[in-house]
Structures are given as structure tokens and as C-alpha cells.
């Protein structure tokens, strides 16, 4: 499968990177074996692999050749390329795609390199760091555009700016969010912003088991603990591995939060509203108001745009068709209503949702979480 085709499949694809060192972080994994790592990444579910071939990152073209001999994954060669001769060498060593950095290349050079790459059967990942470079990538008709969160001058990460650019990218291009992704929630947020794939390097190289870390990052469903009202409960949900922290701000609930509480970088906050949107968060879960209470189902919004459907149960009522309705829903599904540590694994098996959402079953009293049940719920969802 071609590189760009591997990234264009439904859901969020992952490009797993082999990188021994970084100019910003120093040594990451000096003894990294490209062949062994790429084989492991393939087993863990990577759509493609990226191999650094620049000595500043501890890489060579021999690493690319070793990865090619060990795996059938599409391989992206990463380095600082400016000559058509560079591309021919990379192709000989097994590359399926090459990185082109707009920061270092003028438009004429990029066009020449893209044309030569096409002649060689190579795809290109054209990388942008700001709005001007994104506009250039679009004008150059780059089919695969990378949006890097890392400023290559200061090495600082700005995920907010990255995600804004991801949202602006044309939907007819394959968009890759690069750098700054170390948790499921961060990958999920890139997906909701419009990214087709994420490229992950440093987080994998720092992990004791890089392939296991990759599998964790791309695993679904995301896990939401809702009805949080206290900082200590947010901390327990985060420690347990939950990805989404829900804060109910509707007036009629006994578990109404005082506000959207702070969450760690590994999580996304979700403001839950009924009828109309008030205080916002990373995401908004919105229900219509019916008969003084929330409607059965809702929507998940990011920056006012619907990104998922929330399939729930009627307010304080049973719904025998709940899982069947969720299974038949199109697009991303957040499964909510009646989930508990005891049944979440079975529900996931039946529906295969994008996220699961539990609240009252995790409480000792409305708005007060039972920490042991929170941990068991997250573990059950993760092991499904």
C-alpha cells in the first residue's frame, strides 16, 4: 500500500518514528534498532513508519534499508532533502515517501522535488509550521500535508496553534499532525480537529516499550469519567488513565460542577450542557432540553462543530434498544447511559464506540466519585 493511501483510511492512522536522538531533547534511544522497532510497530497497528536518516538525529540511510528489509509498512524517510539525487538514494534504500520541509525550500524547489518523487514512485509529506506555510502547501497541491507543532527555531511545542492549522487544512488532503502527541487524548483531539494521522516519535522512543506505547496511543475507545465536581476526583480519573473529564453544568442535575475544573495535559475537559452552551471546555457535550430535562441523545462539539454523536438513554428511563441504536449510528459514537465497571466491556464489544462515558455508577453520592470504582471502570474499558 502506498504511504498516502495507508494514511487515508477511516479513523486515526499512526506513523511511528524511529529516532535515536533529538536536537531539542538530546539522546532518546541511542541503541534503537530500526529493524526490530519497525517490526514491532507494524504488529502494534502502525499505518506507516518514519525513519530519521540524518546524522543530527543519529540516523543514516542504512537505518532505512534495515527497516525496509524487516517490514512491509510504508516507510517515510525524514531528513533535510533539497536535491533530486537525495530522493533517488532514498528510494534505493526502501523509502516509500520523503519529507519536504517548506521552512528550508522555496516553491520552485518543492515543485521540482515533488515531480522527481513522483517519477521515482515516492509520495511526499510536505511539512508546514505556520499559516503561511500551510497556504504554500495548499497552493503547491501537496496531497499529504504535515502540520508540525514544534517550532524548529526554539523547539517549543504549541499544540493549540497546530490544531488551528489542522482545522484550516482542506478536507481533500491527507493531514498529519506532527510532534507533541504523548497521550490518547492528544491524538483524539488531533483527530477531532481534522487530522487523518499523527506522527509520533519522541513519546515512543522515551517509552520502556515503544510498541506498547504506540498501541496505547491509538487504542479506542477513549474513556470518559463524567459528573466530576472535585479536583481530587479529577486527579484519580487521570491517574487511572481516563482520557476525558466531564463537568456537568446543567442546572437540573444533582452532580452539577462549580465550573470546568483544570485537567492534566493527558486529558481533555468536556463541558456538558442542556439546552444551550454556557462555559466551554476542550469539548462540549450538548443535549436538547425536553420536558425540563435533557433529551435522550446529544452531540459532541469542538469549536462549535459537531465531531461525534452521543448515544445515551432517556432521562431516568430504561432503553432496551440502547446498544442497538448505538451500533447502527454513523460516524464517531460516544456511548453513554447506564455504563458501569460491570458492563462497560460488554457494551464496547457490542458497539465498538469511539468513546465511552460513565457517571452515576462511579459515585458514592451525586458528584462524589468512588475512587476504586473509577479505577475498575477505566481498566475494564481499556482491557476490552
DRENVOKE-805508 format. One record per residue (C-alpha): residue in one letter; y, z, x negated. Coordinates in steps of 0.001 Angstrom, whole numbers. Layout:
// DRENVOKE-805508
A	Y	Z	X
...
***
This chain:
// DRENVOKE-805508
X	0	0	0
X	3492	-819	-1253
X	5840	2008	-2142
X	8314	1410	668
X	5548	921	3238
X	3970	4240	2235
X	7279	5997	2998
X	7890	4285	6324
X	5038	5904	8246
X	5750	8299	11175
X	6646	11846	10187
X	7965	13027	6846
X	6449	11465	3734
X	6485	13217	364
X	6989	11761	-3102
X	5545	14279	-5568
X	7103	14184	-9010
X	5650	14752	-12477
X	8452	16216	-14595
X	7901	18288	-17730
X	11486	19349	-18202
X	14930	19054	-16678
X	18340	18858	-18407
X	19593	21479	-15955
X	16601	23849	-15925
X	15009	23273	-19331
X	11244	23317	-19656
X	9424	23286	-16326
X	5837	22439	-17207
X	5656	21216	-20823
X	1886	20756	-20714
X	1898	18714	-17481
X	-976	16212	-17380
X	189	13237	-15280
X	-3328	12025	-14507
X	-4544	15402	-13298
X	-1381	16132	-11323
X	-1192	12789	-9554
X	-4857	13016	-8552
X	-4175	16472	-7128
X	-1022	15290	-5344
X	-2979	12470	-3735
X	-5575	14926	-2413
X	-2784	17200	-1137
X	-1256	14468	1015
X	1485	12862	-1086
X	2551	9413	126
X	3604	8421	-3400
X	4146	9925	-6840
X	7151	9808	-9137
X	6691	9850	-12895
X	9548	10561	-15312
X	9349	8122	-18229
X	12492	9255	-20050
X	12211	11483	-23112
X	15068	13685	-21875
X	12641	14795	-19187
X	9689	14983	-21557
X	8239	11738	-20231
X	7053	8367	-21573
X	5631	5139	-20189
X	2236	6410	-21365
X	2509	9048	-18632
X	2977	6269	-16099
X	-81	4428	-17401
X	-2164	7618	-17274
X	-1122	8266	-13670
X	-1943	4683	-12722
X	-5437	4954	-14188
X	-6076	8174	-12248
X	-4784	7382	-8756
X	-4217	4702	-6148
X	-944	6283	-4969
X	2155	4070	-5152
X	3997	5106	-8329
X	7757	5341	-8782
X	8958	5093	-12379
X	12023	7312	-12896
X	14426	6912	-15755
X	17705	5223	-16632
X	16995	1488	-16403
X	19562	-1258	-16937
X	17622	-4245	-18327
X	15181	-6633	-16642
X	12974	-6131	-19703
X	12674	-2440	-18762
X	11220	-3426	-15399
X	8606	-5730	-16870
X	7362	-2960	-19161
X	7189	-506	-16286
X	5217	-2969	-14189
X	2748	-3489	-17035
X	2235	264	-17186
X	1436	578	-13493
X	4722	1113	-11652
X	4981	52	-8013
X	8681	929	-7763
X	11607	1774	-10046
X	14672	3974	-9723
X	18104	2336	-9907
X	20993	4784	-10313
X	24205	3487	-8762
X	26152	6011	-10828
X	25239	4108	-14001
X	25133	497	-12778
X	27662	-1933	-11342
X	26821	-4024	-8311
X	26115	-7205	-10272
X	23624	-5377	-12481
X	21919	-3802	-9461
X	21556	-7199	-7803
X	20017	-8663	-10965
X	17611	-5753	-11301
X	16612	-5877	-7631
X	15952	-9608	-7908
X	13861	-9162	-11069
X	11975	-6293	-9473
X	11113	-8497	-6503
X	9804	-11196	-8852
X	7559	-8601	-10500
X	6306	-7193	-7196
X	8222	-3936	-7651
X	10084	-2033	-4959
X	13344	-279	-5832
X	14686	3157	-4944
X	18457	2782	-5083
X	19966	6225	-5542
X	23332	7368	-4183
X	25150	10666	-4734
X	28230	10306	-2510
X	29626	8338	397
X	30995	5546	-1793
X	27626	5032	-3464
X	25851	5089	-99
X	28185	2365	1108
X	27368	354	-2029
X	23639	768	-1458
X	24008	-474	2111
X	26144	-3456	1041
X	23565	-4295	-1638
X	20975	-4409	1146
X	18772	-1851	-591
X	15696	-1353	1633
X	14939	2106	155
X	17895	4435	-434
X	17670	7791	-2168
X	20263	10472	-1401
X	20371	12971	-4251
X	21651	16476	-3547
X	22145	17146	-7264
X	25459	16334	-8940
X	24349	14717	-12188
X	27504	15882	-13961
X	27403	19583	-13003
X	23697	19734	-11939
X	24765	21716	-8860
X	22888	21225	-5577
X	24818	20526	-2363
X	22298	20096	456
X	24978	20087	3157
X	26622	17036	1610
X	23239	15392	1093
X	22204	15837	4716
X	25538	14477	5938
X	24868	11316	3924
X	21299	11113	5204
X	22688	11170	8751
X	25089	8342	7882
X	22450	6050	6369
X	21412	3066	8508
X	18246	3668	10509
X	16785	337	9418
X	16470	1575	5820
X	13893	3915	4330
X	15867	7028	3365
X	14640	9508	762
X	16181	12982	403
X	16015	13965	-3266
X	16425	17334	-5005
X	16983	20807	-3624
X	13887	20975	-1412
X	11701	24014	-2034
X	10577	25102	1446
X	9081	23652	4627
X	12300	24387	6487
X	14404	22452	3976
X	12060	19494	4224
X	12094	19783	8000
X	15878	19795	8067
X	15979	16633	5947
X	13553	15039	8403
X	15706	16018	11388
X	18781	14596	9647
X	17003	11242	9430
X	15131	11205	6126
X	11867	9285	6099
X	10702	11020	2924
X	11538	13771	472
X	11181	13610	-3292
X	10143	16967	-4729
X	9902	17691	-8443
X	11160	20997	-9823
X	9726	23087	-6956
X	6273	21645	-7649
X	6496	21946	-11417
X	7523	25603	-11183
X	4668	26486	-8831
X	1455	28052	-10195
X	-471	25377	-8274
X	1735	22273	-7795
X	-645	20554	-5366
X	-926	23659	-3188
X	2869	23904	-3139
X	3104	20280	-2024
X	567	20871	730
X	2610	23868	1887
X	5877	21895	1934
X	4532	19085	4102
X	2331	21167	6399
X	3066	21212	10110
X	3758	22797	12482
X	6835	24689	11445
X	6679	28266	12691
X	9492	29845	14703
X	9926	33530	15448
X	12348	33799	18353
X	14143	36652	20085
X	15322	38177	16808
X	18062	40775	17165
X	17883	42801	13925
X	18288	41975	10236
X	15098	43842	9351
X	13093	41664	11729
X	14583	38506	10222
X	13525	39765	6792
X	9943	40366	7943
X	9728	36926	9568
X	10949	35342	6339
X	8558	37378	4195
X	5680	36377	6473
X	6504	32709	5925
X	8226	31730	9181
X	10407	28632	8932
X	12721	29029	11939
X	14552	32153	13086
X	15565	32092	16764
X	18505	34025	18196
X	18733	34044	21999
X	22369	34079	23092
X	21881	33520	26821
X	23397	36274	28948
X	20373	36941	31193
X	17814	37908	28555
X	16980	41489	27524
X	16481	40225	23968
X	19965	38788	23584
X	21078	38774	19948
X	24514	40093	18997
X	25136	36831	17128
X	23328	34377	14889
X	22228	36610	12017
X	22072	35445	8385
X	18797	33896	7275
X	17500	33188	3757
X	17558	29665	2301
X	13851	29269	3072
X	14569	29352	6833
X	16703	27599	9423
X	18576	29504	12106
X	18242	28419	15747
X	20789	29416	18405
X	19091	29472	21830
X	21414	28749	24778
X	21009	28273	28517
X	23396	26067	30458
X	25973	25460	27749
X	26301	25706	23986
X	28235	28616	22531
X	27789	29840	18978
X	25961	27281	16866
X	23494	27572	14014
X	21496	25197	11812
X	19845	24046	15046
X	20483	24626	18748
X	17739	25071	21343
X	19263	24248	24712
X	17880	24746	28222
X	19475	23789	31514
X	20173	26661	33905
X	18195	26659	37138
X	18299	29387	39806
X	20085	31725	37441
X	17554	31327	34631
X	16541	28785	32034
X	14759	25618	33084
X	11147	25085	32090
X	11757	22729	29153
X	14580	22251	26691
X	15745	20210	23738
X	16321	20931	20072
X	19662	19694	18755
X	21043	19133	15283
X	24793	18483	15123
X	24710	17718	18839
X	21931	15120	18540
X	18539	15629	20156
X	15856	15827	17459
X	12891	17309	19361
X	11666	18249	22810
X	10934	21873	23639
X	7920	22059	25946
X	7978	25539	27489
X	6721	27313	30609
X	8789	28137	33705
X	10764	31361	33553
X	8294	34249	34033
X	5683	31916	35553
X	2332	30525	34532
X	1912	26813	33861
X	-1719	25623	33863
X	-623	22167	32670
X	1473	23532	29799
X	-622	22276	26882
X	-1478	19031	28622
X	2209	18285	29166
X	2956	19077	25537
X	116	16888	24325
X	1460	13967	26343
X	5088	14342	25227
X	6516	11678	22935
X	8273	12368	19664
X	8608	15748	17974
X	7432	18632	20127
X	8369	22287	19808
X	5649	24159	21690
X	6975	27351	23283
X	5947	29731	26044
X	3051	32152	26071
X	2138	31765	22417
X	757	34785	20576
X	-1196	35658	17441
X	-4335	35396	19555
X	-3853	31880	20940
X	-1482	30003	18632
X	-4231	28418	16528
X	-5988	27101	19638
X	-2697	25745	21005
X	-1940	23971	17737
X	-5376	22392	17707
X	-4842	21120	21257
X	-1286	19797	20891
X	-522	19187	17180
X	3167	20036	17690
X	5985	19711	15179
X	6791	23416	15611
X	5525	26475	17500
X	7723	29177	18998
X	6755	32753	19936
X	8885	35701	21005
X	7832	38330	23549
X	4227	38535	22327
X	5545	39728	18959
X	7509	42713	20307
X	7162	46433	20756
X	10160	46267	23128
X	12530	43445	24117
X	14274	42265	20952
X	12353	44666	18685
X	9638	42957	16663
X	6215	44356	15858
X	6073	43523	12163
X	2301	43476	11989
X	2068	41011	14878
X	4739	38788	13352
X	2681	38558	10158
X	-561	37845	12014
X	1116	35177	14179
X	2560	33315	11196
X	-729	33500	9325
X	-2664	32233	12356
X	-279	29305	12762
X	-471	28472	9055
X	-4278	28554	8937
X	-4778	26328	11970
***
